[in-house]
């Protein structure tokens, strides 16, 4: 853009607003970015005749219009590719939780073009009103099939969710009840389950208190580092449990167990009101890490965005089932 003396036409104003909205989307900037003094000075220098729109105009009008036009063009592109050359497509899903504790699920469409170029299209993002569940994956895919891919090609090229095999408890090895992994079997009654859950909650609470103690005390952290050095343990730090992060509780327990000797020594030789874990609690913490590890590995693999993941669901499901079953039938079961 260059300076000019004449007034801007409406089409030119819309074009500038569109480029600003695209910049906000690509750089993941908030809409209030357009109200920053530096940005407005830059726009005034580049195009004095243009008045930057209010942030609510971008959030309510410009950005939704840009999204809709982009989505429509992608639908046309996908339909054209599938009609001409693409034989099949695959989907990957990703779920995360925002800092405001709001859960989201996203779906990406993947296929290969004739020159063997990977085409990945971030096709849909939806907020979840409740905790993530497999039924929400199915609903998202159903809706995506209806809106993203036109009907004639969907039937021939995409295997819809309704054609997927239905998995039930009978598909787990020996009818495994996952609740048996961390104690007595599910049939033992709700009282036993509540007691086990209370023990696990108390254990995580105590581990969380240990981590927070070192995070909030520079002196305690230095003493812990000295203990790690004397014991020739890795120079790593404790990990804080954050509710909105995936596998955060596993990472916290895993690191606490790794630094068990150093933390026990430091807390035993210093004056602190935080209680250390008992020997039995250390054993339970180590077992919890082992139980959660396969699920952590599967989560990391299914979070991939550059390869198909839906075809690995059944192998991963069987892997986790056998891992939990072996744990439930081992002598070291919790």
One Martini backbone bead per residue (centre of mass of N, CA, C, O) as a GRO file, in nm:
protein
  334
    1UNK     BB    1   0.099   0.034   0.017
    2UNK     BB    2   0.010   0.374  -0.051
    3UNK     BB    3   0.000   0.689  -0.070
    4UNK     BB    4  -0.295   0.905  -0.086
    5UNK     BB    5  -0.545   1.156  -0.171
    6UNK     BB    6  -0.776   0.987  -0.203
    7UNK     BB    7  -1.047   0.816  -0.152
    8UNK     BB    8  -1.162   0.528  -0.041
    9UNK     BB    9  -1.299   0.257  -0.130
   10UNK     BB   10  -1.496   0.002  -0.025
   11UNK     BB   11  -1.323  -0.226  -0.144
   12UNK     BB   12  -1.054  -0.134  -0.017
   13UNK     BB   13  -1.144  -0.152   0.277
   14UNK     BB   14  -1.217  -0.454   0.272
   15UNK     BB   15  -0.936  -0.554   0.192
   16UNK     BB   16  -0.784  -0.449   0.438
   17UNK     BB   17  -0.957  -0.594   0.653
   18UNK     BB   18  -0.893  -0.878   0.548
   19UNK     BB   19  -0.584  -0.868   0.600
   20UNK     BB   20  -0.603  -0.817   0.901
   21UNK     BB   21  -0.763  -1.075   0.971
   22UNK     BB   22  -0.547  -1.270   0.859
   23UNK     BB   23  -0.324  -1.182   1.052
   24UNK     BB   24  -0.468  -1.256   1.314
   25UNK     BB   25  -0.500  -1.559   1.246
   26UNK     BB   26  -0.200  -1.640   1.182
   27UNK     BB   27  -0.081  -1.494   1.464
   28UNK     BB   28  -0.277  -1.522   1.707
   29UNK     BB   29  -0.445  -1.267   1.755
   30UNK     BB   30  -0.617  -1.042   1.901
   31UNK     BB   31  -0.856  -0.809   1.820
   32UNK     BB   32  -0.723  -0.579   2.003
   33UNK     BB   33  -0.472  -0.523   1.823
   34UNK     BB   34  -0.604  -0.283   1.649
   35UNK     BB   35  -0.571  -0.079   1.917
   36UNK     BB   36  -0.288  -0.041   1.889
   37UNK     BB   37  -0.075   0.216   1.851
   38UNK     BB   38   0.138   0.097   1.659
   39UNK     BB   39  -0.059  -0.011   1.442
   40UNK     BB   40  -0.202   0.259   1.378
   41UNK     BB   41   0.052   0.409   1.288
   42UNK     BB   42   0.119   0.223   1.053
   43UNK     BB   43  -0.148   0.259   0.894
   44UNK     BB   44  -0.123   0.568   0.864
   45UNK     BB   45   0.141   0.556   0.698
   46UNK     BB   46   0.037   0.368   0.464
   47UNK     BB   47  -0.293   0.468   0.511
   48UNK     BB   48  -0.446   0.759   0.586
   49UNK     BB   49  -0.751   0.694   0.472
   50UNK     BB   50  -0.753   0.468   0.687
   51UNK     BB   51  -0.981   0.330   0.922
   52UNK     BB   52  -0.970   0.147   1.182
   53UNK     BB   53  -1.143  -0.090   1.301
   54UNK     BB   54  -1.316  -0.227   1.530
   55UNK     BB   55  -1.286  -0.512   1.707
   56UNK     BB   56  -1.590  -0.600   1.686
   57UNK     BB   57  -1.595  -0.599   1.376
   58UNK     BB   58  -1.399  -0.834   1.345
   59UNK     BB   59  -1.543  -1.051   1.533
   60UNK     BB   60  -1.849  -1.018   1.390
   61UNK     BB   61  -1.764  -0.983   1.066
   62UNK     BB   62  -1.488  -1.022   0.921
   63UNK     BB   63  -1.399  -1.300   1.027
   64UNK     BB   64  -1.654  -1.470   0.954
   65UNK     BB   65  -1.635  -1.409   0.650
   66UNK     BB   66  -1.354  -1.530   0.609
   67UNK     BB   67  -1.423  -1.813   0.707
   68UNK     BB   68  -1.651  -1.879   0.505
   69UNK     BB   69  -1.487  -1.841   0.243
   70UNK     BB   70  -1.269  -2.051   0.311
   71UNK     BB   71  -1.457  -2.295   0.353
   72UNK     BB   72  -1.586  -2.296   0.071
   73UNK     BB   73  -1.321  -2.334  -0.091
   74UNK     BB   74  -1.244  -2.605   0.042
   75UNK     BB   75  -1.490  -2.767  -0.043
   76UNK     BB   76  -1.441  -2.739  -0.345
   77UNK     BB   77  -1.157  -2.864  -0.348
   78UNK     BB   78  -1.228  -3.141  -0.230
   79UNK     BB   79  -1.449  -3.222  -0.430
   80UNK     BB   80  -1.265  -3.206  -0.679
   81UNK     BB   81  -1.048  -3.409  -0.592
   82UNK     BB   82  -1.248  -3.652  -0.547
   83UNK     BB   83  -1.362  -3.653  -0.841
   84UNK     BB   84  -1.072  -3.695  -0.990
   85UNK     BB   85  -0.844  -3.863  -0.771
   86UNK     BB   86  -0.941  -3.912  -0.492
   87UNK     BB   87  -1.012  -4.207  -0.293
   88UNK     BB   88  -0.919  -4.101   0.000
   89UNK     BB   89  -0.971  -4.022   0.349
   90UNK     BB   90  -0.848  -3.872   0.653
   91UNK     BB   91  -0.861  -3.845   1.017
   92UNK     BB   92  -0.786  -3.605   1.274
   93UNK     BB   93  -0.778  -3.566   1.628
   94UNK     BB   94  -0.812  -3.295   1.875
   95UNK     BB   95  -0.755  -3.227   2.227
   96UNK     BB   96  -0.829  -2.950   2.453
   97UNK     BB   97  -0.745  -2.707   2.717
   98UNK     BB   98  -0.800  -2.421   2.844
   99UNK     BB   99  -0.741  -2.184   3.083
  100UNK     BB  100  -1.070  -2.178   3.124
  101UNK     BB  101  -1.161  -2.489   3.113
  102UNK     BB  102  -1.209  -2.539   2.800
  103UNK     BB  103  -1.318  -2.767   2.574
  104UNK     BB  104  -1.169  -2.911   2.271
  105UNK     BB  105  -1.232  -3.003   1.920
  106UNK     BB  106  -1.047  -3.129   1.637
  107UNK     BB  107  -1.046  -3.150   1.268
  108UNK     BB  108  -0.854  -3.331   1.020
  109UNK     BB  109  -0.787  -3.341   0.675
  110UNK     BB  110  -0.656  -3.616   0.469
  111UNK     BB  111  -0.458  -3.620   0.158
  112UNK     BB  112  -0.357  -3.728  -0.168
  113UNK     BB  113  -0.215  -3.615  -0.435
  114UNK     BB  114  -0.099  -3.706  -0.740
  115UNK     BB  115   0.200  -3.574  -0.661
  116UNK     BB  116   0.231  -3.649  -0.355
  117UNK     BB  117   0.070  -3.438  -0.177
  118UNK     BB  118   0.006  -3.320   0.125
  119UNK     BB  119  -0.331  -3.270   0.254
  120UNK     BB  120  -0.408  -3.037   0.520
  121UNK     BB  121  -0.728  -2.978   0.687
  122UNK     BB  122  -0.869  -2.755   0.907
  123UNK     BB  123  -1.213  -2.812   0.947
  124UNK     BB  124  -1.271  -2.830   1.278
  125UNK     BB  125  -1.414  -2.656   1.571
  126UNK     BB  126  -1.515  -2.761   1.907
  127UNK     BB  127  -1.696  -2.720   2.179
  128UNK     BB  128  -1.724  -2.863   2.509
  129UNK     BB  129  -1.965  -2.931   2.761
  130UNK     BB  130  -1.796  -3.187   2.813
  131UNK     BB  131  -1.629  -3.446   2.846
  132UNK     BB  132  -1.452  -3.636   2.663
  133UNK     BB  133  -1.591  -3.851   2.400
  134UNK     BB  134  -1.647  -4.082   2.158
  135UNK     BB  135  -1.925  -3.964   2.066
  136UNK     BB  136  -1.801  -3.689   1.977
  137UNK     BB  137  -1.642  -3.797   1.743
  138UNK     BB  138  -1.884  -3.899   1.582
  139UNK     BB  139  -2.037  -3.631   1.558
  140UNK     BB  140  -1.812  -3.478   1.413
  141UNK     BB  141  -1.791  -3.667   1.165
  142UNK     BB  142  -2.080  -3.649   1.072
  143UNK     BB  143  -2.082  -3.342   1.025
  144UNK     BB  144  -1.841  -3.336   0.832
  145UNK     BB  145  -1.966  -3.516   0.608
  146UNK     BB  146  -2.208  -3.325   0.548
  147UNK     BB  147  -2.029  -3.046   0.494
  148UNK     BB  148  -1.747  -3.106   0.352
  149UNK     BB  149  -1.866  -3.349   0.189
  150UNK     BB  150  -2.015  -3.446  -0.069
  151UNK     BB  151  -2.234  -3.699  -0.114
  152UNK     BB  152  -2.132  -3.863  -0.368
  153UNK     BB  153  -1.833  -3.901  -0.235
  154UNK     BB  154  -1.881  -4.011   0.047
  155UNK     BB  155  -1.990  -4.299  -0.019
  156UNK     BB  156  -1.724  -4.398  -0.184
  157UNK     BB  157  -1.462  -4.266  -0.004
  158UNK     BB  158  -1.608  -4.285   0.285
  159UNK     BB  159  -1.594  -4.415   0.603
  160UNK     BB  160  -1.822  -4.409   0.819
  161UNK     BB  161  -1.905  -4.429   1.153
  162UNK     BB  162  -2.145  -4.640   1.113
  163UNK     BB  163  -1.923  -4.867   1.006
  164UNK     BB  164  -1.811  -4.910   1.262
  165UNK     BB  165  -1.715  -5.093   1.501
  166UNK     BB  166  -1.844  -5.227   1.796
  167UNK     BB  167  -1.729  -5.170   2.124
  168UNK     BB  168  -1.691  -5.374   2.406
  169UNK     BB  169  -1.625  -5.553   2.686
  170UNK     BB  170  -1.579  -5.824   2.517
  171UNK     BB  171  -1.296  -5.709   2.381
  172UNK     BB  172  -1.166  -5.762   2.633
  173UNK     BB  173  -0.957  -5.931   2.818
  174UNK     BB  174  -1.151  -6.128   2.999
  175UNK     BB  175  -1.335  -5.890   3.074
  176UNK     BB  176  -1.205  -5.632   3.154
  177UNK     BB  177  -1.175  -5.429   3.446
  178UNK     BB  178  -1.020  -5.135   3.493
  179UNK     BB  179  -1.080  -5.103   3.807
  180UNK     BB  180  -0.883  -5.349   3.888
  181UNK     BB  181  -0.599  -5.214   3.871
  182UNK     BB  182  -0.654  -5.028   4.153
  183UNK     BB  183  -0.780  -5.306   4.274
  184UNK     BB  184  -1.056  -5.413   4.323
  185UNK     BB  185  -1.331  -5.507   4.193
  186UNK     BB  186  -1.621  -5.373   4.084
  187UNK     BB  187  -1.799  -5.588   4.253
  188UNK     BB  188  -1.723  -5.481   4.548
  189UNK     BB  189  -1.822  -5.189   4.537
  190UNK     BB  190  -1.853  -4.855   4.612
  191UNK     BB  191  -1.686  -4.840   4.872
  192UNK     BB  192  -1.415  -4.938   4.756
  193UNK     BB  193  -1.389  -4.725   4.534
  194UNK     BB  194  -1.394  -4.477   4.719
  195UNK     BB  195  -1.142  -4.554   4.879
  196UNK     BB  196  -0.943  -4.558   4.642
  197UNK     BB  197  -0.996  -4.273   4.542
  198UNK     BB  198  -0.912  -4.133   4.804
  199UNK     BB  199  -0.618  -4.233   4.799
  200UNK     BB  200  -0.539  -4.103   4.527
  201UNK     BB  201  -0.609  -3.813   4.601
  202UNK     BB  202  -0.416  -3.794   4.844
  203UNK     BB  203  -0.156  -3.855   4.694
  204UNK     BB  204  -0.172  -3.616   4.492
  205UNK     BB  205  -0.185  -3.400   4.709
  206UNK     BB  206   0.095  -3.457   4.834
  207UNK     BB  207   0.259  -3.424   4.573
  208UNK     BB  208   0.166  -3.133   4.520
  209UNK     BB  209   0.286  -3.015   4.783
  210UNK     BB  210   0.580  -3.076   4.720
  211UNK     BB  211   0.603  -2.911   4.462
  212UNK     BB  212   0.510  -2.636   4.579
  213UNK     BB  213   0.736  -2.609   4.786
  214UNK     BB  214   0.967  -2.581   4.566
  215UNK     BB  215   0.836  -2.352   4.392
  216UNK     BB  216   0.819  -2.141   4.660
  217UNK     BB  217   1.131  -2.229   4.731
  218UNK     BB  218   1.456  -2.149   4.682
  219UNK     BB  219   1.603  -2.299   4.911
  220UNK     BB  220   1.479  -2.580   4.868
  221UNK     BB  221   1.578  -2.608   4.576
  222UNK     BB  222   1.880  -2.599   4.639
  223UNK     BB  223   1.884  -2.846   4.823
  224UNK     BB  224   1.778  -3.043   4.613
  225UNK     BB  225   2.008  -3.005   4.407
  226UNK     BB  226   2.231  -3.103   4.598
  227UNK     BB  227   2.118  -3.388   4.633
  228UNK     BB  228   2.129  -3.466   4.335
  229UNK     BB  229   2.434  -3.431   4.305
  230UNK     BB  230   2.528  -3.634   4.527
  231UNK     BB  231   2.342  -3.875   4.384
  232UNK     BB  232   2.353  -3.856   4.069
  233UNK     BB  233   2.117  -3.703   3.954
  234UNK     BB  234   1.926  -3.559   3.754
  235UNK     BB  235   1.894  -3.222   3.623
  236UNK     BB  236   1.587  -3.181   3.749
  237UNK     BB  237   1.250  -3.086   3.777
  238UNK     BB  238   0.966  -3.033   3.903
  239UNK     BB  239   0.621  -3.098   3.826
  240UNK     BB  240   0.337  -2.933   3.773
  241UNK     BB  241  -0.002  -2.951   3.830
  242UNK     BB  242  -0.220  -2.901   3.547
  243UNK     BB  243  -0.544  -2.928   3.462
  244UNK     BB  244  -0.516  -2.816   3.143
  245UNK     BB  245  -0.316  -3.059   3.109
  246UNK     BB  246  -0.193  -3.308   2.963
  247UNK     BB  247  -0.056  -3.548   3.168
  248UNK     BB  248   0.018  -3.393   3.435
  249UNK     BB  249  -0.006  -3.604   3.662
  250UNK     BB  250   0.201  -3.799   3.550
  251UNK     BB  251   0.444  -3.605   3.543
  252UNK     BB  252   0.450  -3.549   3.843
  253UNK     BB  253   0.484  -3.840   3.950
  254UNK     BB  254   0.732  -3.918   3.784
  255UNK     BB  255   0.925  -3.699   3.905
  256UNK     BB  256   0.891  -3.769   4.201
  257UNK     BB  257   1.000  -4.058   4.173
  258UNK     BB  258   1.280  -3.984   4.054
  259UNK     BB  259   1.319  -3.783   4.332
  260UNK     BB  260   1.288  -3.943   4.595
  261UNK     BB  261   1.565  -3.940   4.744
  262UNK     BB  262   1.613  -3.634   4.746
  263UNK     BB  263   1.345  -3.546   4.881
  264UNK     BB  264   1.368  -3.716   5.138
  265UNK     BB  265   1.632  -3.594   5.240
  266UNK     BB  266   1.557  -3.293   5.247
  267UNK     BB  267   1.298  -3.323   5.435
  268UNK     BB  268   1.457  -3.465   5.676
  269UNK     BB  269   1.684  -3.204   5.697
  270UNK     BB  270   1.432  -3.011   5.722
  271UNK     BB  271   1.215  -2.742   5.789
  272UNK     BB  272   0.884  -2.873   5.741
  273UNK     BB  273   0.525  -2.905   5.691
  274UNK     BB  274   0.576  -3.106   5.476
  275UNK     BB  275   0.487  -3.420   5.383
  276UNK     BB  276   0.599  -3.717   5.318
  277UNK     BB  277   0.606  -4.006   5.176
  278UNK     BB  278   0.538  -4.315   5.217
  279UNK     BB  279   0.636  -4.620   5.125
  280UNK     BB  280   0.355  -4.702   5.013
  281UNK     BB  281   0.313  -4.440   4.845
  282UNK     BB  282   0.554  -4.477   4.659
  283UNK     BB  283   0.449  -4.741   4.532
  284UNK     BB  284   0.186  -4.625   4.421
  285UNK     BB  285   0.311  -4.407   4.242
  286UNK     BB  286   0.474  -4.601   4.062
  287UNK     BB  287   0.224  -4.760   3.963
  288UNK     BB  288   0.072  -4.527   3.833
  289UNK     BB  289   0.282  -4.468   3.618
  290UNK     BB  290   0.265  -4.747   3.479
  291UNK     BB  291  -0.039  -4.733   3.408
  292UNK     BB  292  -0.026  -4.448   3.246
  293UNK     BB  293   0.190  -4.478   3.018
  294UNK     BB  294   0.029  -4.602   2.777
  295UNK     BB  295  -0.170  -4.362   2.759
  296UNK     BB  296   0.041  -4.149   2.699
  297UNK     BB  297   0.151  -4.274   2.437
  298UNK     BB  298  -0.118  -4.276   2.283
  299UNK     BB  299  -0.178  -3.975   2.299
  300UNK     BB  300   0.072  -3.883   2.141
  301UNK     BB  301   0.004  -4.040   1.878
  302UNK     BB  302  -0.299  -3.921   1.840
  303UNK     BB  303  -0.179  -3.610   1.812
  304UNK     BB  304  -0.119  -3.623   1.532
  305UNK     BB  305  -0.102  -3.414   1.213
  306UNK     BB  306   0.088  -3.586   0.975
  307UNK     BB  307  -0.101  -3.840   1.037
  308UNK     BB  308  -0.276  -4.113   1.058
  309UNK     BB  309  -0.499  -4.226   1.346
  310UNK     BB  310  -0.767  -4.393   1.316
  311UNK     BB  311  -0.622  -4.679   1.251
  312UNK     BB  312  -0.491  -4.692   1.565
  313UNK     BB  313  -0.714  -4.740   1.775
  314UNK     BB  314  -0.731  -5.048   1.807
  315UNK     BB  315  -0.436  -5.110   1.883
  316UNK     BB  316  -0.435  -4.918   2.127
  317UNK     BB  317  -0.666  -5.049   2.278
  318UNK     BB  318  -0.531  -5.327   2.311
  319UNK     BB  319  -0.280  -5.233   2.456
  320UNK     BB  320  -0.420  -5.113   2.705
  321UNK     BB  321  -0.577  -5.363   2.788
  322UNK     BB  322  -0.332  -5.554   2.834
  323UNK     BB  323  -0.186  -5.376   3.035
  324UNK     BB  324  -0.414  -5.371   3.248
  325UNK     BB  325  -0.446  -5.675   3.276
  326UNK     BB  326  -0.158  -5.737   3.373
  327UNK     BB  327  -0.176  -5.552   3.618
  328UNK     BB  328  -0.425  -5.689   3.758
  329UNK     BB  329  -0.257  -5.988   3.758
  330UNK     BB  330  -0.047  -5.881   3.933
  331UNK     BB  331   0.123  -5.847   4.233
  332UNK     BB  332   0.146  -5.513   4.188
  333UNK     BB  333  -0.126  -5.441   4.238
  334UNK     BB  334  -0.319  -5.186   4.391
   0.00000   0.00000   0.00000
